[in-house]
Amino acid sequence: MAPFAGSGANPLRDPADRRLPRIAGPSGLVIFGVTGDLSRKKLMPAVYDLANRGLLPPGFSLVGFARREWQHEDFAAEVHDAVKEHARTPFREEVWQQLIQGMRFVQGTFDDDDAFERLRGTIEELDKAQGTGGNFAFYLSVPPRSFPVVIQQLKKHGLADQSSGSWRRAVIEKPFGHDLKSAEELNKVVHEVFAPDQVFRIDHYLGKETVQNILALRFANTMFEPIWNRSFVDHIQITMAEDIGIGGRAGYYDGIGAARDVIQNHLLQLMALMAMEEPASFDADALAAEKTKVLGAVRLPKDLGLATVRGQYAAGWQGGEKAVGYLQEEGIDAKSKTDTYAAIKLEVDNRRWAGVPFYLRTGKRLGRRVTEIAVVFQRAPHSPFDHTATEELGKNAIVIRVQPDEGVTVRFGSKVPGTSMEIRDVSMDFAYGESFTESSPEAYERLILDVLLGDSNLFPRTEEVELSWQILDPIEQYWDKNGKPAQYQSGTWGPVEADEMLERDGRSWRRP
Ligand SMILES: NC(=O)c1ccc[n+]([C@@H]2O[C@H](COP(=O)([O-])OP(=O)(O)OC[C@H]3O[C@@H](n4cnc5c(N)ncnc54)[C@H](OP(=O)(O)O)[C@@H]3O)[C@@H](O)[C@H]2O)c1
């Protein structure tokens, strides 16, 4: 069988891929919940983009599993539409023609034993027709309540079995539980069926180039690491702001809220990458060990009333349009106490970080869509300049811009041209778009490729997930018992209580 889309000759193979050809071996991907939003917008396009970049093996197979009465051709037509609409790279007919050779659809519900037997038969057929070698990853893009039943069905029908020398892997979407207890229960179900190295928990933030760049910035350079500690850093702010509301996802979001949806996974992972020690190597075990140590050293301040804020968006204006409040959104209970904004202050109890606050915040319907990490440094211990010269000088900062304007900014003081000694903040910028010609792959491209390669570097492990819930649980319990979320107007930067939280510490939130 010919290599996928002609590896080597493929003009879309970017130089980075040529330097380090990480092409998956014979394999296939089964997507459960293939008619869903995530599959359509992210997973199917990512599979196509990987094929288009020549990174999939010849004979790669894609199996969709869902309830609809579709034939293989209907499934292929859906994938085609999703790819045309959402793929990152241009559509190429020859790539598409090769991809559809390995496309199959299995109709059924998750409790339908016959459907899982049909899936087994389909995999055997693909092994013969496409040479997939029995190597399959099962992607659970399904409602979280269905994770256990799908995992158990995979076991019952022998689909998790690797005894023939082939590999089987499970990819599990977020959220992984809704508190520590449920995460532990889910981990138990998963590990009764799959060994730890067969399980890939998705935190798509880790698939982003800018997030992986935290490791490059810190550990490939000499100039940052010596000041990356309590002697120089005043505090660290991690922000993930969205400008949209809950859209059509009321059923998913209500009762979950911002802290569970974003802080427990994405922001605590970013914090772990920022705070961890240098791993002995970049192998998955070494990386996980360092992240786990940091998460285990995280401490909550004693008074959670002063160190946490939750908010809920009220009506307002967003991008020139009127926006309704959360309680007026369709499908939301008018008495809902779900947080659409959460800000928390954490500390890391170790020698490097003792006394340095990490402020984490996330929210919907905020001023702008932006994710960034700001390391804010202490002021110089002594200033030989006149007080008036430095009135406009803020604290030095390194800002990692995760999205949308990917890059890094260093902020420092500089003399204003003129006859007097006046010093003001200036910025030095690195922008991905200007420094590199190739565009960044989507997070899901990277993550799906890593699953097929069996590379688990970018996937949080059992301990990390459980430690993250251990951090969040007391906050959620405190919020449950104490009052209601503060209201904030849509289109602003969150409740005033969040500003007051930092003001009490003599600090302020950045306005990205
Ligand atoms: N959407 C996102 O942007 C996003 C982001 C991050 C994480 N996630 C996670 O990704 C997963 C999928 O999310 P989604 O937004 O794509 O959900 P969704 O749009 O509700 O899709 C769920 C899928 O599961 C199928 N399904 C549900 N119950 C089933 C059953 N009993 N038997 C067979 N199929 C069943 C649905 O099939 P039918 O079409 O037949 O109903 C549909 O294909 C969830 O775990 C979610 O938390 C999603």
The ligand as an SDF file (V2000), in Angstrom:
LIG
                    3D

 48 52  0  0  0  0  0  0  0  0999 V2000
  -17.6390   20.2370   22.3850 N   0  0  0  0  0  0  0  0  0  0  0  0
  -16.5210   20.7210   22.8760 C   0  0  0  0  0  0  0  0  0  0  0  0
  -16.0250   21.7590   22.4570 O   0  0  0  0  0  0  0  0  0  0  0  0
  -15.7960   19.9760   23.9850 C   0  0  0  0  0  0  0  0  0  0  0  0
  -14.6620   20.5720   24.5400 C   0  0  0  0  0  0  0  0  0  0  0  0
  -13.9440   19.8800   25.5080 C   0  0  0  0  0  0  0  0  0  0  0  0
  -14.3630   18.6330   25.9140 C   0  0  0  0  0  0  0  0  0  0  0  0
  -15.4950   18.0800   25.3640 N   0  0  0  0  0  0  0  0  0  0  0  0
  -15.8970   16.7360   25.8270 C   0  0  0  0  0  0  0  0  0  0  0  0
  -15.9810   15.8930   24.6950 O   0  0  0  0  0  0  0  0  0  0  0  0
  -17.0310   14.9500   24.8470 C   0  0  0  0  0  0  0  0  0  0  0  0
  -18.0170   15.0890   23.6990 C   0  0  0  0  0  0  0  0  0  0  0  0
  -18.5520   16.3920   23.7280 O   0  0  0  0  0  0  0  0  0  0  0  0
  -19.5410   16.9310   22.6030 P   0  0  0  0  0  0  0  0  0  0  0  0
  -19.6910   18.3950   22.8450 O   0  0  0  0  0  0  0  0  0  0  0  0
  -19.1150   16.4880   21.2680 O   0  0  0  0  0  0  0  0  0  0  0  0
  -20.9030   16.2140   23.0260 O   0  0  0  0  0  0  0  0  0  0  0  0
  -22.2170   16.0470   22.1520 P   0  0  0  0  0  0  0  0  0  0  0  0
  -22.2570   17.0340   21.0450 O   0  0  0  0  0  0  0  0  0  0  0  0
  -23.3490   16.0010   23.1260 O   0  0  0  0  0  0  0  0  0  0  0  0
  -22.0100   14.6030   21.5130 O   0  0  0  0  0  0  0  0  0  0  0  0
  -22.1440   13.4280   22.2590 C   0  0  0  0  0  0  0  0  0  0  0  0
  -22.0390   12.2410   21.3470 C   0  0  0  0  0  0  0  0  0  0  0  0
  -22.2790   11.0450   22.1060 O   0  0  0  0  0  0  0  0  0  0  0  0
  -23.2810   10.2760   21.4480 C   0  0  0  0  0  0  0  0  0  0  0  0
  -24.0490    9.5540   22.4500 N   0  0  0  0  0  0  0  0  0  0  0  0
  -24.5890   10.0310   23.5960 C   0  0  0  0  0  0  0  0  0  0  0  0
  -25.1890    9.0450   24.2660 N   0  0  0  0  0  0  0  0  0  0  0  0
  -25.0530    7.9130   23.5210 C   0  0  0  0  0  0  0  0  0  0  0  0
  -25.4530    6.5510   23.6810 C   0  0  0  0  0  0  0  0  0  0  0  0
  -26.1200    6.1380   24.7490 N   0  0  0  0  0  0  0  0  0  0  0  0
  -25.1220    5.6570   22.7130 N   0  0  0  0  0  0  0  0  0  0  0  0
  -24.4320    6.0630   21.6200 C   0  0  0  0  0  0  0  0  0  0  0  0
  -24.0230    7.3310   21.4090 N   0  0  0  0  0  0  0  0  0  0  0  0
  -24.3300    8.2410   22.3570 C   0  0  0  0  0  0  0  0  0  0  0  0
  -24.1140   11.2880   20.7130 C   0  0  0  0  0  0  0  0  0  0  0  0
  -24.8050   10.6420   19.6890 O   0  0  0  0  0  0  0  0  0  0  0  0
  -26.2060   11.1900   19.0730 P   0  0  0  0  0  0  0  0  0  0  0  0
  -25.8050   12.1200   17.9980 O   0  0  0  0  0  0  0  0  0  0  0  0
  -26.8730    9.9790   18.5970 O   0  0  0  0  0  0  0  0  0  0  0  0
  -26.9230   11.8750   20.2190 O   0  0  0  0  0  0  0  0  0  0  0  0
  -23.0290   12.2260   20.1990 C   0  0  0  0  0  0  0  0  0  0  0  0
  -22.3820   11.6820   19.0920 O   0  0  0  0  0  0  0  0  0  0  0  0
  -17.6260   15.2200   26.2250 C   0  0  0  0  0  0  0  0  0  0  0  0
  -17.0010   14.4090   27.1740 O   0  0  0  0  0  0  0  0  0  0  0  0
  -17.2640   16.6770   26.4750 C   0  0  0  0  0  0  0  0  0  0  0  0
  -17.2080   16.9760   27.8570 O   0  0  0  0  0  0  0  0  0  0  0  0
  -16.2070   18.7280   24.4090 C   0  0  0  0  0  0  0  0  0  0  0  0
  1  2  1  0
  2  3  2  0
  2  4  1  0
  4  5  1  0
  4 48  2  0
  5  6  2  0
  6  7  1  0
  7  8  2  0
  8  9  1  0
  8 48  1  0
  9 10  1  0
  9 46  1  0
 10 11  1  0
 11 12  1  0
 11 44  1  0
 12 13  1  0
 13 14  1  0
 14 15  2  0
 14 16  1  0
 14 17  1  0
 17 18  1  0
 18 19  2  0
 18 20  1  0
 18 21  1  0
 21 22  1  0
 22 23  1  0
 23 24  1  0
 23 42  1  0
 24 25  1  0
 25 26  1  0
 25 36  1  0
 26 27  1  0
 26 35  1  0
 27 28  2  0
 28 29  1  0
 29 30  1  0
 29 35  2  0
 30 31  1  0
 30 32  2  0
 32 33  1  0
 33 34  2  0
 34 35  1  0
 36 37  1  0
 36 42  1  0
 37 38  1  0
 38 39  2  0
 38 40  1  0
 38 41  1  0
 42 43  1  0
 44 45  1  0
 44 46  1  0
 46 47  1  0
M  CHG  2   8   1  16  -1
M  END
$$$$
